[in-house]
Amino acid sequence: MPKMKTKRGAAKRFRVRPGGSIKRGQAFKRHILTKKTTKNKRQLRGSAEVMAVDIAHVRAMLPYA
């Protein structure tokens, strides 16, 4: 059997934490920021956790993580 390939786009977007949860970046902070409120932009800072329903999909894309 050949080795399984990692989806490279997913590898750049997700990191698996030591406890097993998966970290992701926040969306909606790249452009068209003038119409977004300061509060909204502030709350989009930092990283977030992948929801439980999506973890199986992300793990399938990252077989060695």
PDBQT receptor file of N, H, CA, C and O in Angstrom, charges set to zero:
ATOM      1  N   MET A   1       0.848  -1.187   0.000  1.00  0.00    +0.000 N 
ATOM      2  CA  MET A   1       0.000   0.000   0.000  1.00  0.00    +0.000 C 
ATOM      3  C   MET A   1       0.891   1.247   0.000  1.00  0.00    +0.000 C 
ATOM      4  O   MET A   1       1.871   1.320   0.741  1.00  0.00    +0.000 OA
ATOM      5  N   PRO A   2       0.541   2.220  -0.834  1.00  0.00    +0.000 N 
ATOM      6  CA  PRO A   2       1.290   3.477  -0.769  1.00  0.00    +0.000 C 
ATOM      7  C   PRO A   2       0.904   4.268   0.474  1.00  0.00    +0.000 C 
ATOM      8  O   PRO A   2      -0.126   4.021   1.101  1.00  0.00    +0.000 OA
ATOM      9  N   LYS A   3       1.754   5.215   0.804  1.00  0.00    +0.000 N 
ATOM     10  H   LYS A   3       2.590   5.415   0.295  1.00  0.00    +0.000 HD
ATOM     11  CA  LYS A   3       1.453   6.063   1.953  1.00  0.00    +0.000 C 
ATOM     12  C   LYS A   3       0.236   6.929   1.675  1.00  0.00    +0.000 C 
ATOM     13  O   LYS A   3      -0.033   7.291   0.530  1.00  0.00    +0.000 OA
ATOM     14  N   MET A   4      -0.503   7.262   2.739  1.00  0.00    +0.000 N 
ATOM     15  H   MET A   4      -0.285   6.968   3.670  1.00  0.00    +0.000 HD
ATOM     16  CA  MET A   4      -1.624   8.186   2.596  1.00  0.00    +0.000 C 
ATOM     17  C   MET A   4      -1.067   9.599   2.488  1.00  0.00    +0.000 C 
ATOM     18  O   MET A   4      -0.088   9.948   3.146  1.00  0.00    +0.000 OA
ATOM     19  N   LYS A   5      -1.707  10.404   1.649  1.00  0.00    +0.000 N 
ATOM     20  H   LYS A   5      -2.503  10.121   1.114  1.00  0.00    +0.000 HD
ATOM     21  CA  LYS A   5      -1.240  11.775   1.479  1.00  0.00    +0.000 C 
ATOM     22  C   LYS A   5      -2.035  12.715   2.373  1.00  0.00    +0.000 C 
ATOM     23  O   LYS A   5      -3.244  12.559   2.547  1.00  0.00    +0.000 OA
ATOM     24  N   THR A   6      -1.337  13.685   2.930  1.00  0.00    +0.000 N 
ATOM     25  H   THR A   6      -0.356  13.812   2.788  1.00  0.00    +0.000 HD
ATOM     26  CA  THR A   6      -1.979  14.743   3.703  1.00  0.00    +0.000 C 
ATOM     27  C   THR A   6      -2.511  15.790   2.743  1.00  0.00    +0.000 C 
ATOM     28  O   THR A   6      -1.828  16.144   1.782  1.00  0.00    +0.000 OA
ATOM     29  N   LYS A   7      -3.716  16.295   2.982  1.00  0.00    +0.000 N 
ATOM     30  H   LYS A   7      -4.271  16.007   3.763  1.00  0.00    +0.000 HD
ATOM     31  CA  LYS A   7      -4.245  17.407   2.201  1.00  0.00    +0.000 C 
ATOM     32  C   LYS A   7      -3.466  18.656   2.610  1.00  0.00    +0.000 C 
ATOM     33  O   LYS A   7      -3.606  19.132   3.737  1.00  0.00    +0.000 OA
ATOM     34  N   ARG A   8      -2.662  19.177   1.716  1.00  0.00    +0.000 N 
ATOM     35  H   ARG A   8      -2.549  18.789   0.801  1.00  0.00    +0.000 HD
ATOM     36  CA  ARG A   8      -1.736  20.246   2.075  1.00  0.00    +0.000 C 
ATOM     37  C   ARG A   8      -2.463  21.534   2.449  1.00  0.00    +0.000 C 
ATOM     38  O   ARG A   8      -1.982  22.288   3.294  1.00  0.00    +0.000 OA
ATOM     39  N   GLY A   9      -3.603  21.794   1.838  1.00  0.00    +0.000 N 
ATOM     40  H   GLY A   9      -3.994  21.182   1.151  1.00  0.00    +0.000 HD
ATOM     41  CA  GLY A   9      -4.368  22.979   2.215  1.00  0.00    +0.000 C 
ATOM     42  C   GLY A   9      -4.854  22.895   3.647  1.00  0.00    +0.000 C 
ATOM     43  O   GLY A   9      -4.863  23.895   4.365  1.00  0.00    +0.000 OA
ATOM     44  N   ALA A  10      -5.260  21.701   4.066  1.00  0.00    +0.000 N 
ATOM     45  H   ALA A  10      -5.252  20.889   3.483  1.00  0.00    +0.000 HD
ATOM     46  CA  ALA A  10      -5.717  21.507   5.443  1.00  0.00    +0.000 C 
ATOM     47  C   ALA A  10      -4.545  21.591   6.411  1.00  0.00    +0.000 C 
ATOM     48  O   ALA A  10      -4.697  22.102   7.521  1.00  0.00    +0.000 OA
ATOM     49  N   ALA A  11      -3.376  21.096   6.006  1.00  0.00    +0.000 N 
ATOM     50  H   ALA A  11      -3.252  20.681   5.104  1.00  0.00    +0.000 HD
ATOM     51  CA  ALA A  11      -2.207  21.126   6.887  1.00  0.00    +0.000 C 
ATOM     52  C   ALA A  11      -1.794  22.564   7.189  1.00  0.00    +0.000 C 
ATOM     53  O   ALA A  11      -1.257  22.844   8.261  1.00  0.00    +0.000 OA
ATOM     54  N   LYS A  12      -2.040  23.474   6.253  1.00  0.00    +0.000 N 
ATOM     55  H   LYS A  12      -2.476  23.247   5.382  1.00  0.00    +0.000 HD
ATOM     56  CA  LYS A  12      -1.691  24.875   6.468  1.00  0.00    +0.000 C 
ATOM     57  C   LYS A  12      -2.728  25.600   7.325  1.00  0.00    +0.000 C 
ATOM     58  O   LYS A  12      -2.441  26.659   7.884  1.00  0.00    +0.000 OA
ATOM     59  N   ARG A  13      -3.920  25.041   7.429  1.00  0.00    +0.000 N 
ATOM     60  H   ARG A  13      -4.154  24.181   6.975  1.00  0.00    +0.000 HD
ATOM     61  CA  ARG A  13      -5.003  25.730   8.133  1.00  0.00    +0.000 C 
ATOM     62  C   ARG A  13      -5.261  25.218   9.542  1.00  0.00    +0.000 C 
ATOM     63  O   ARG A  13      -5.809  25.945  10.370  1.00  0.00    +0.000 OA
ATOM     64  N   PHE A  14      -4.879  23.985   9.827  1.00  0.00    +0.000 N 
ATOM     65  H   PHE A  14      -4.434  23.393   9.154  1.00  0.00    +0.000 HD
ATOM     66  CA  PHE A  14      -5.215  23.374  11.110  1.00  0.00    +0.000 C 
ATOM     67  C   PHE A  14      -3.969  22.891  11.830  1.00  0.00    +0.000 C 
ATOM     68  O   PHE A  14      -2.999  22.467  11.203  1.00  0.00    +0.000 OA
ATOM     69  N   ARG A  15      -4.006  22.961  13.171  1.00  0.00    +0.000 N 
ATOM     70  H   ARG A  15      -4.794  23.306  13.681  1.00  0.00    +0.000 HD
ATOM     71  CA  ARG A  15      -2.947  22.406  14.004  1.00  0.00    +0.000 C 
ATOM     72  C   ARG A  15      -3.610  21.553  15.086  1.00  0.00    +0.000 C 
ATOM     73  O   ARG A  15      -4.602  21.968  15.685  1.00  0.00    +0.000 OA
ATOM     74  N   VAL A  16      -3.065  20.371  15.335  1.00  0.00    +0.000 N 
ATOM     75  H   VAL A  16      -2.259  20.033  14.848  1.00  0.00    +0.000 HD
ATOM     76  CA  VAL A  16      -3.610  19.495  16.370  1.00  0.00    +0.000 C 
ATOM     77  C   VAL A  16      -2.897  19.811  17.678  1.00  0.00    +0.000 C 
ATOM     78  O   VAL A  16      -1.669  19.766  17.748  1.00  0.00    +0.000 OA
ATOM     79  N   ARG A  17      -3.657  20.127  18.701  1.00  0.00    +0.000 N 
ATOM     80  H   ARG A  17      -4.655  20.163  18.644  1.00  0.00    +0.000 HD
ATOM     81  CA  ARG A  17      -3.099  20.450  20.014  1.00  0.00    +0.000 C 
ATOM     82  C   ARG A  17      -2.718  19.175  20.747  1.00  0.00    +0.000 C 
ATOM     83  O   ARG A  17      -3.185  18.094  20.388  1.00  0.00    +0.000 OA
ATOM     84  N   PRO A  18      -1.866  19.287  21.780  1.00  0.00    +0.000 N 
ATOM     85  CA  PRO A  18      -1.448  18.082  22.518  1.00  0.00    +0.000 C 
ATOM     86  C   PRO A  18      -2.616  17.291  23.111  1.00  0.00    +0.000 C 
ATOM     87  O   PRO A  18      -2.539  16.067  23.213  1.00  0.00    +0.000 OA
ATOM     88  N   GLY A  19      -3.677  17.962  23.496  1.00  0.00    +0.000 N 
ATOM     89  H   GLY A  19      -3.740  18.957  23.413  1.00  0.00    +0.000 HD
ATOM     90  CA  GLY A  19      -4.826  17.264  24.070  1.00  0.00    +0.000 C 
ATOM     91  C   GLY A  19      -5.714  16.589  23.052  1.00  0.00    +0.000 C 
ATOM     92  O   GLY A  19      -6.626  15.848  23.419  1.00  0.00    +0.000 OA
ATOM     93  N   GLY A  20      -5.458  16.836  21.752  1.00  0.00    +0.000 N 
ATOM     94  H   GLY A  20      -4.716  17.437  21.454  1.00  0.00    +0.000 HD
ATOM     95  CA  GLY A  20      -6.255  16.201  20.722  1.00  0.00    +0.000 C 
ATOM     96  C   GLY A  20      -7.239  17.125  20.030  1.00  0.00    +0.000 C 
ATOM     97  O   GLY A  20      -7.773  16.776  18.977  1.00  0.00    +0.000 OA
ATOM     98  N   SER A  21      -7.491  18.307  20.604  1.00  0.00    +0.000 N 
ATOM     99  H   SER A  21      -7.057  18.590  21.459  1.00  0.00    +0.000 HD
ATOM    100  CA  SER A  21      -8.381  19.243  19.930  1.00  0.00    +0.000 C 
ATOM    101  C   SER A  21      -7.638  19.871  18.757  1.00  0.00    +0.000 C 
ATOM    102  O   SER A  21      -6.409  19.827  18.695  1.00  0.00    +0.000 OA
ATOM    103  N   ILE A  22      -8.384  20.451  17.838  1.00  0.00    +0.000 N 
ATOM    104  H   ILE A  22      -9.382  20.487  17.889  1.00  0.00    +0.000 HD
ATOM    105  CA  ILE A  22      -7.799  21.003  16.620  1.00  0.00    +0.000 C 
ATOM    106  C   ILE A  22      -8.020  22.506  16.610  1.00  0.00    +0.000 C 
ATOM    107  O   ILE A  22      -9.134  22.988  16.817  1.00  0.00    +0.000 OA
ATOM    108  N   LYS A  23      -6.936  23.237  16.364  1.00  0.00    +0.000 N 
ATOM    109  H   LYS A  23      -6.032  22.845  16.195  1.00  0.00    +0.000 HD
ATOM    110  CA  LYS A  23      -6.960  24.692  16.362  1.00  0.00    +0.000 C 
ATOM    111  C   LYS A  23      -7.117  25.188  14.931  1.00  0.00    +0.000 C 
ATOM    112  O   LYS A  23      -6.548  24.612  14.004  1.00  0.00    +0.000 OA
ATOM    113  N   ARG A  24      -7.882  26.245  14.752  1.00  0.00    +0.000 N 
ATOM    114  H   ARG A  24      -8.345  26.713  15.504  1.00  0.00    +0.000 HD
ATOM    115  CA  ARG A  24      -8.072  26.854  13.430  1.00  0.00    +0.000 C 
ATOM    116  C   ARG A  24      -7.996  28.362  13.569  1.00  0.00    +0.000 C 
ATOM    117  O   ARG A  24      -8.161  28.896  14.666  1.00  0.00    +0.000 OA
ATOM    118  N   GLY A  25      -7.749  29.045  12.473  1.00  0.00    +0.000 N 
ATOM    119  H   GLY A  25      -7.615  28.611  11.582  1.00  0.00    +0.000 HD
ATOM    120  CA  GLY A  25      -7.756  30.499  12.467  1.00  0.00    +0.000 C 
ATOM    121  C   GLY A  25      -9.160  31.032  12.302  1.00  0.00    +0.000 C 
ATOM    122  O   GLY A  25     -10.058  30.325  11.845  1.00  0.00    +0.000 OA
ATOM    123  N   GLN A  26      -9.341  32.277  12.676  1.00  0.00    +0.000 N 
ATOM    124  H   GLN A  26      -8.611  32.851  13.047  1.00  0.00    +0.000 HD
ATOM    125  CA  GLN A  26     -10.644  32.903  12.529  1.00  0.00    +0.000 C 
ATOM    126  C   GLN A  26     -10.839  33.394  11.103  1.00  0.00    +0.000 C 
ATOM    127  O   GLN A  26      -9.905  33.903  10.483  1.00  0.00    +0.000 OA
ATOM    128  N   ALA A  27     -12.044  33.245  10.585  1.00  0.00    +0.000 N 
ATOM    129  H   ALA A  27     -12.803  32.832  11.088  1.00  0.00    +0.000 HD
ATOM    130  CA  ALA A  27     -12.383  33.736   9.259  1.00  0.00    +0.000 C 
ATOM    131  C   ALA A  27     -12.940  35.153   9.353  1.00  0.00    +0.000 C 
ATOM    132  O   ALA A  27     -13.175  35.658  10.451  1.00  0.00    +0.000 OA
ATOM    133  N   PHE A  28     -13.149  35.783   8.222  1.00  0.00    +0.000 N 
ATOM    134  H   PHE A  28     -12.958  35.372   7.330  1.00  0.00    +0.000 HD
ATOM    135  CA  PHE A  28     -13.800  37.100   8.086  1.00  0.00    +0.000 C 
ATOM    136  C   PHE A  28     -12.942  38.250   8.610  1.00  0.00    +0.000 C 
ATOM    137  O   PHE A  28     -13.485  39.277   9.015  1.00  0.00    +0.000 OA
ATOM    138  N   LYS A  29     -11.627  38.105   8.610  1.00  0.00    +0.000 N 
ATOM    139  H   LYS A  29     -11.186  37.270   8.281  1.00  0.00    +0.000 HD
ATOM    140  CA  LYS A  29     -10.770  39.179   9.113  1.00  0.00    +0.000 C 
ATOM    141  C   LYS A  29      -9.773  39.631   8.044  1.00  0.00    +0.000 C 
ATOM    142  O   LYS A  29      -8.811  40.324   8.374  1.00  0.00    +0.000 OA
ATOM    143  N   ARG A  30      -9.970  39.264   6.785  1.00  0.00    +0.000 N 
ATOM    144  H   ARG A  30     -10.752  38.701   6.518  1.00  0.00    +0.000 HD
ATOM    145  CA  ARG A  30      -8.976  39.530   5.749  1.00  0.00    +0.000 C 
ATOM    146  C   ARG A  30      -9.202  40.834   5.003  1.00  0.00    +0.000 C 
ATOM    147  O   ARG A  30      -8.259  41.599   4.801  1.00  0.00    +0.000 OA
ATOM    148  N   HIS A  31     -10.430  41.099   4.591  1.00  0.00    +0.000 N 
ATOM    149  H   HIS A  31     -11.196  40.477   4.755  1.00  0.00    +0.000 HD
ATOM    150  CA  HIS A  31     -10.688  42.285   3.775  1.00  0.00    +0.000 C 
ATOM    151  C   HIS A  31     -12.120  42.733   4.008  1.00  0.00    +0.000 C 
ATOM    152  O   HIS A  31     -12.877  42.081   4.727  1.00  0.00    +0.000 OA
ATOM    153  N   ILE A  32     -12.483  43.851   3.393  1.00  0.00    +0.000 N 
ATOM    154  H   ILE A  32     -11.867  44.380   2.809  1.00  0.00    +0.000 HD
ATOM    155  CA  ILE A  32     -13.785  44.505   3.605  1.00  0.00    +0.000 C 
ATOM    156  C   ILE A  32     -13.981  44.757   5.099  1.00  0.00    +0.000 C 
ATOM    157  O   ILE A  32     -15.022  44.419   5.663  1.00  0.00    +0.000 OA
ATOM    158  N   LEU A  33     -12.979  45.349   5.726  1.00  0.00    +0.000 N 
ATOM    159  H   LEU A  33     -12.134  45.623   5.268  1.00  0.00    +0.000 HD
ATOM    160  CA  LEU A  33     -13.028  45.567   7.169  1.00  0.00    +0.000 C 
ATOM    161  C   LEU A  33     -13.671  46.899   7.533  1.00  0.00    +0.000 C 
ATOM    162  O   LEU A  33     -13.987  47.121   8.702  1.00  0.00    +0.000 OA
ATOM    163  N   THR A  34     -13.873  47.787   6.569  1.00  0.00    +0.000 N 
ATOM    164  H   THR A  34     -13.616  47.607   5.620  1.00  0.00    +0.000 HD
ATOM    165  CA  THR A  34     -14.397  49.117   6.898  1.00  0.00    +0.000 C 
ATOM    166  C   THR A  34     -15.840  49.050   7.365  1.00  0.00    +0.000 C 
ATOM    167  O   THR A  34     -16.255  49.852   8.202  1.00  0.00    +0.000 OA
ATOM    168  N   LYS A  35     -16.605  48.115   6.843  1.00  0.00    +0.000 N 
ATOM    169  H   LYS A  35     -16.268  47.463   6.163  1.00  0.00    +0.000 HD
ATOM    170  CA  LYS A  35     -18.009  48.040   7.246  1.00  0.00    +0.000 C 
ATOM    171  C   LYS A  35     -18.224  47.196   8.498  1.00  0.00    +0.000 C 
ATOM    172  O   LYS A  35     -19.347  47.096   8.991  1.00  0.00    +0.000 OA
ATOM    173  N   LYS A  36     -17.161  46.592   9.013  1.00  0.00    +0.000 N 
ATOM    174  H   LYS A  36     -16.248  46.674   8.613  1.00  0.00    +0.000 HD
ATOM    175  CA  LYS A  36     -17.275  45.797  10.235  1.00  0.00    +0.000 C 
ATOM    176  C   LYS A  36     -16.942  46.670  11.435  1.00  0.00    +0.000 C 
ATOM    177  O   LYS A  36     -16.057  47.523  11.368  1.00  0.00    +0.000 OA
ATOM    178  N   THR A  37     -17.647  46.455  12.517  1.00  0.00    +0.000 N 
ATOM    179  H   THR A  37     -18.366  45.762  12.572  1.00  0.00    +0.000 HD
ATOM    180  CA  THR A  37     -17.445  47.272  13.707  1.00  0.00    +0.000 C 
ATOM    181  C   THR A  37     -16.126  46.912  14.379  1.00  0.00    +0.000 C 
ATOM    182  O   THR A  37     -15.587  45.822  14.189  1.00  0.00    +0.000 OA
ATOM    183  N   THR A  38     -15.622  47.854  15.168  1.00  0.00    +0.000 N 
ATOM    184  H   THR A  38     -16.060  48.740  15.322  1.00  0.00    +0.000 HD
ATOM    185  CA  THR A  38     -14.379  47.613  15.900  1.00  0.00    +0.000 C 
ATOM    186  C   THR A  38     -14.542  46.442  16.847  1.00  0.00    +0.000 C 
ATOM    187  O   THR A  38     -13.626  45.633  16.998  1.00  0.00    +0.000 OA
ATOM    188  N   LYS A  39     -15.699  46.339  17.488  1.00  0.00    +0.000 N 
ATOM    189  H   LYS A  39     -16.443  46.995  17.366  1.00  0.00    +0.000 HD
ATOM    190  CA  LYS A  39     -15.951  45.220  18.402  1.00  0.00    +0.000 C 
ATOM    191  C   LYS A  39     -15.906  43.892  17.662  1.00  0.00    +0.000 C 
ATOM    192  O   LYS A  39     -15.326  42.921  18.149  1.00  0.00    +0.000 OA
ATOM    193  N   ASN A  40     -16.515  43.852  16.493  1.00  0.00    +0.000 N 
ATOM    194  H   ASN A  40     -16.986  44.641  16.097  1.00  0.00    +0.000 HD
ATOM    195  CA  ASN A  40     -16.541  42.628  15.700  1.00  0.00    +0.000 C 
ATOM    196  C   ASN A  40     -15.129  42.218  15.302  1.00  0.00    +0.000 C 
ATOM    197  O   ASN A  40     -14.763  41.048  15.418  1.00  0.00    +0.000 OA
ATOM    198  N   LYS A  41     -14.331  43.182  14.831  1.00  0.00    +0.000 N 
ATOM    199  H   LYS A  41     -14.628  44.133  14.737  1.00  0.00    +0.000 HD
ATOM    200  CA  LYS A  41     -12.961  42.873  14.415  1.00  0.00    +0.000 C 
ATOM    201  C   LYS A  41     -12.107  42.431  15.593  1.00  0.00    +0.000 C 
ATOM    202  O   LYS A  41     -11.259  41.551  15.444  1.00  0.00    +0.000 OA
ATOM    203  N   ARG A  42     -12.317  43.019  16.745  1.00  0.00    +0.000 N 
ATOM    204  H   ARG A  42     -13.006  43.733  16.865  1.00  0.00    +0.000 HD
ATOM    205  CA  ARG A  42     -11.560  42.644  17.932  1.00  0.00    +0.000 C 
ATOM    206  C   ARG A  42     -11.882  41.210  18.348  1.00  0.00    +0.000 C 
ATOM    207  O   ARG A  42     -10.994  40.466  18.763  1.00  0.00    +0.000 OA
ATOM    208  N   GLN A  43     -13.145  40.828  18.236  1.00  0.00    +0.000 N 
ATOM    209  H   GLN A  43     -13.867  41.433  17.899  1.00  0.00    +0.000 HD
ATOM    210  CA  GLN A  43     -13.540  39.482  18.640  1.00  0.00    +0.000 C 
ATOM    211  C   GLN A  43     -13.123  38.420  17.629  1.00  0.00    +0.000 C 
ATOM    212  O   GLN A  43     -13.188  37.226  17.921  1.00  0.00    +0.000 OA
ATOM    213  N   LEU A  44     -12.697  38.846  16.442  1.00  0.00    +0.000 N 
ATOM    214  H   LEU A  44     -12.644  39.816  16.205  1.00  0.00    +0.000 HD
ATOM    215  CA  LEU A  44     -12.220  37.902  15.440  1.00  0.00    +0.000 C 
ATOM    216  C   LEU A  44     -10.726  37.626  15.572  1.00  0.00    +0.000 C 
ATOM    217  O   LEU A  44     -10.176  36.850  14.791  1.00  0.00    +0.000 OA
ATOM    218  N   ARG A  45     -10.062  38.244  16.542  1.00  0.00    +0.000 N 
ATOM    219  H   ARG A  45     -10.509  38.874  17.177  1.00  0.00    +0.000 HD
ATOM    220  CA  ARG A  45      -8.633  38.006  16.748  1.00  0.00    +0.000 C 
ATOM    221  C   ARG A  45      -8.381  36.603  17.285  1.00  0.00    +0.000 C 
ATOM    222  O   ARG A  45      -9.264  35.958  17.850  1.00  0.00    +0.000 OA
ATOM    223  N   GLY A  46      -7.154  36.158  17.089  1.00  0.00    +0.000 N 
ATOM    224  H   GLY A  46      -6.436  36.682  16.630  1.00  0.00    +0.000 HD
ATOM    225  CA  GLY A  46      -6.741  34.910  17.705  1.00  0.00    +0.000 C 
ATOM    226  C   GLY A  46      -7.255  33.685  16.973  1.00  0.00    +0.000 C 
ATOM    227  O   GLY A  46      -7.703  33.761  15.829  1.00  0.00    +0.000 OA
ATOM    228  N   SER A  47      -7.181  32.577  17.646  1.00  0.00    +0.000 N 
ATOM    229  H   SER A  47      -6.817  32.516  18.576  1.00  0.00    +0.000 HD
ATOM    230  CA  SER A  47      -7.569  31.303  17.041  1.00  0.00    +0.000 C 
ATOM    231  C   SER A  47      -8.806  30.757  17.727  1.00  0.00    +0.000 C 
ATOM    232  O   SER A  47      -9.212  31.235  18.786  1.00  0.00    +0.000 OA
ATOM    233  N   ALA A  48      -9.396  29.752  17.108  1.00  0.00    +0.000 N 
ATOM    234  H   ALA A  48      -9.066  29.364  16.248  1.00  0.00    +0.000 HD
ATOM    235  CA  ALA A  48     -10.587  29.113  17.648  1.00  0.00    +0.000 C 
ATOM    236  C   ALA A  48     -10.418  27.603  17.530  1.00  0.00    +0.000 C 
ATOM    237  O   ALA A  48      -9.456  27.114  16.936  1.00  0.00    +0.000 OA
ATOM    238  N   GLU A  49     -11.359  26.882  18.100  1.00  0.00    +0.000 N 
ATOM    239  H   GLU A  49     -12.140  27.279  18.582  1.00  0.00    +0.000 HD
ATOM    240  CA  GLU A  49     -11.314  25.422  18.087  1.00  0.00    +0.000 C 
ATOM    241  C   GLU A  49     -12.294  24.907  17.048  1.00  0.00    +0.000 C 
ATOM    242  O   GLU A  49     -13.374  25.470  16.872  1.00  0.00    +0.000 OA
ATOM    243  N   VAL A  50     -11.920  23.840  16.362  1.00  0.00    +0.000 N 
ATOM    244  H   VAL A  50     -11.043  23.382  16.505  1.00  0.00    +0.000 HD
ATOM    245  CA  VAL A  50     -12.808  23.203  15.394  1.00  0.00    +0.000 C 
ATOM    246  C   VAL A  50     -13.958  22.551  16.158  1.00  0.00    +0.000 C 
ATOM    247  O   VAL A  50     -13.746  21.895  17.177  1.00  0.00    +0.000 OA
ATOM    248  N   MET A  51     -15.172  22.740  15.655  1.00  0.00    +0.000 N 
ATOM    249  H   MET A  51     -15.344  23.273  14.826  1.00  0.00    +0.000 HD
ATOM    250  CA  MET A  51     -16.346  22.194  16.314  1.00  0.00    +0.000 C 
ATOM    251  C   MET A  51     -16.323  20.664  16.267  1.00  0.00    +0.000 C 
ATOM    252  O   MET A  51     -15.695  20.065  15.395  1.00  0.00    +0.000 OA
ATOM    253  N   ALA A  52     -17.017  20.052  17.219  1.00  0.00    +0.000 N 
ATOM    254  H   ALA A  52     -17.528  20.539  17.927  1.00  0.00    +0.000 HD
ATOM    255  CA  ALA A  52     -16.989  18.592  17.370  1.00  0.00    +0.000 C 
ATOM    256  C   ALA A  52     -17.515  17.872  16.137  1.00  0.00    +0.000 C 
ATOM    257  O   ALA A  52     -17.029  16.793  15.800  1.00  0.00    +0.000 OA
ATOM    258  N   VAL A  53     -18.505  18.456  15.456  1.00  0.00    +0.000 N 
ATOM    259  H   VAL A  53     -18.900  19.333  15.730  1.00  0.00    +0.000 HD
ATOM    260  CA  VAL A  53     -19.085  17.789  14.287  1.00  0.00    +0.000 C 
ATOM    261  C   VAL A  53     -18.111  17.763  13.114  1.00  0.00    +0.000 C 
ATOM    262  O   VAL A  53     -18.253  16.927  12.221  1.00  0.00    +0.000 OA
ATOM    263  N   ASP A  54     -17.115  18.668  13.096  1.00  0.00    +0.000 N 
ATOM    264  H   ASP A  54     -17.000  19.347  13.822  1.00  0.00    +0.000 HD
ATOM    265  CA  ASP A  54     -16.192  18.758  11.969  1.00  0.00    +0.000 C 
ATOM    266  C   ASP A  54     -14.860  18.057  12.225  1.00  0.00    +0.000 C 
ATOM    267  O   ASP A  54     -14.047  17.936  11.308  1.00  0.00    +0.000 OA
ATOM    268  N   ILE A  55     -14.623  17.596  13.444  1.00  0.00    +0.000 N 
ATOM    269  H   ILE A  55     -15.283  17.694  14.189  1.00  0.00    +0.000 HD
ATOM    270  CA  ILE A  55     -13.314  17.036  13.784  1.00  0.00    +0.000 C 
ATOM    271  C   ILE A  55     -13.012  15.795  12.938  1.00  0.00    +0.000 C 
ATOM    272  O   ILE A  55     -11.871  15.613  12.515  1.00  0.00    +0.000 OA
ATOM    273  N   ALA A  56     -13.999  14.944  12.685  1.00  0.00    +0.000 N 
ATOM    274  H   ALA A  56     -14.926  15.091  13.030  1.00  0.00    +0.000 HD
ATOM    275  CA  ALA A  56     -13.760  13.733  11.900  1.00  0.00    +0.000 C 
ATOM    276  C   ALA A  56     -13.332  14.079  10.485  1.00  0.00    +0.000 C 
ATOM    277  O   ALA A  56     -12.471  13.402   9.923  1.00  0.00    +0.000 OA
ATOM    278  N   HIS A  57     -13.916  15.124   9.894  1.00  0.00    +0.000 N 
ATOM    279  H   HIS A  57     -14.615  15.674  10.351  1.00  0.00    +0.000 HD
ATOM    280  CA  HIS A  57     -13.550  15.532   8.542  1.00  0.00    +0.000 C 
ATOM    281  C   HIS A  57     -12.118  16.049   8.502  1.00  0.00    +0.000 C 
ATOM    282  O   HIS A  57     -11.365  15.741   7.578  1.00  0.00    +0.000 OA
ATOM    283  N   VAL A  58     -11.747  16.836   9.508  1.00  0.00    +0.000 N 
ATOM    284  H   VAL A  58     -12.358  17.086  10.258  1.00  0.00    +0.000 HD
ATOM    285  CA  VAL A  58     -10.395  17.397   9.548  1.00  0.00    +0.000 C 
ATOM    286  C   VAL A  58      -9.375  16.299   9.781  1.00  0.00    +0.000 C 
ATOM    287  O   VAL A  58      -8.314  16.302   9.157  1.00  0.00    +0.000 OA
ATOM    288  N   ARG A  59      -9.672  15.365  10.660  1.00  0.00    +0.000 N 
ATOM    289  H   ARG A  59     -10.534  15.362  11.167  1.00  0.00    +0.000 HD
ATOM    290  CA  ARG A  59      -8.745  14.263  10.923  1.00  0.00    +0.000 C 
ATOM    291  C   ARG A  59      -8.532  13.394   9.683  1.00  0.00    +0.000 C 
ATOM    292  O   ARG A  59      -7.440  12.864   9.476  1.00  0.00    +0.000 OA
ATOM    293  N   ALA A  60      -9.569  13.247   8.861  1.00  0.00    +0.000 N 
ATOM    294  H   ALA A  60     -10.456  13.677   9.029  1.00  0.00    +0.000 HD
ATOM    295  CA  ALA A  60      -9.417  12.474   7.622  1.00  0.00    +0.000 C 
ATOM    296  C   ALA A  60      -8.471  13.163   6.655  1.00  0.00    +0.000 C 
ATOM    297  O   ALA A  60      -7.776  12.501   5.884  1.00  0.00    +0.000 OA
ATOM    298  N   MET A  61      -8.440  14.491   6.694  1.00  0.00    +0.000 N 
ATOM    299  H   MET A  61      -9.004  15.029   7.321  1.00  0.00    +0.000 HD
ATOM    300  CA  MET A  61      -7.542  15.235   5.816  1.00  0.00    +0.000 C 
ATOM    301  C   MET A  61      -6.116  15.267   6.336  1.00  0.00    +0.000 C 
ATOM    302  O   MET A  61      -5.182  15.509   5.573  1.00  0.00    +0.000 OA
ATOM    303  N   LEU A  62      -5.937  15.019   7.658  1.00  0.00    +0.000 N 
ATOM    304  H   LEU A  62      -6.697  14.822   8.278  1.00  0.00    +0.000 HD
ATOM    305  CA  LEU A  62      -4.617  15.047   8.280  1.00  0.00    +0.000 C 
ATOM    306  C   LEU A  62      -4.320  13.666   8.881  1.00  0.00    +0.000 C 
ATOM    307  O   LEU A  62      -4.384  13.510  10.101  1.00  0.00    +0.000 OA
ATOM    308  N   PRO A  63      -3.999  12.673   8.063  1.00  0.00    +0.000 N 
ATOM    309  CA  PRO A  63      -3.881  11.321   8.606  1.00  0.00    +0.000 C 
ATOM    310  C   PRO A  63      -2.728  11.122   9.578  1.00  0.00    +0.000 C 
ATOM    311  O   PRO A  63      -2.791  10.219  10.413  1.00  0.00    +0.000 OA
ATOM    312  N   TYR A  64      -1.672  11.935   9.500  1.00  0.00    +0.000 N 
ATOM    313  H   TYR A  64      -1.621  12.668   8.822  1.00  0.00    +0.000 HD
ATOM    314  CA  TYR A  64      -0.518  11.737  10.366  1.00  0.00    +0.000 C 
ATOM    315  C   TYR A  64      -0.421  12.754  11.486  1.00  0.00    +0.000 C 
ATOM    316  O   TYR A  64       0.578  12.778  12.204  1.00  0.00    +0.000 OA
ATOM    317  N   ALA A  65      -1.430  13.593  11.656  1.00  0.00    +0.000 N 
ATOM    318  H   ALA A  65      -2.242  13.574  11.073  1.00  0.00    +0.000 HD
ATOM    319  CA  ALA A  65      -1.382  14.612  12.718  1.00  0.00    +0.000 C 
ATOM    320  C   ALA A  65      -1.912  14.049  14.020  1.00  0.00    +0.000 C 
ATOM    321  O   ALA A  65      -1.952  14.756  15.028  1.00  0.00    +0.000 OA
TER     322      ALA A  65
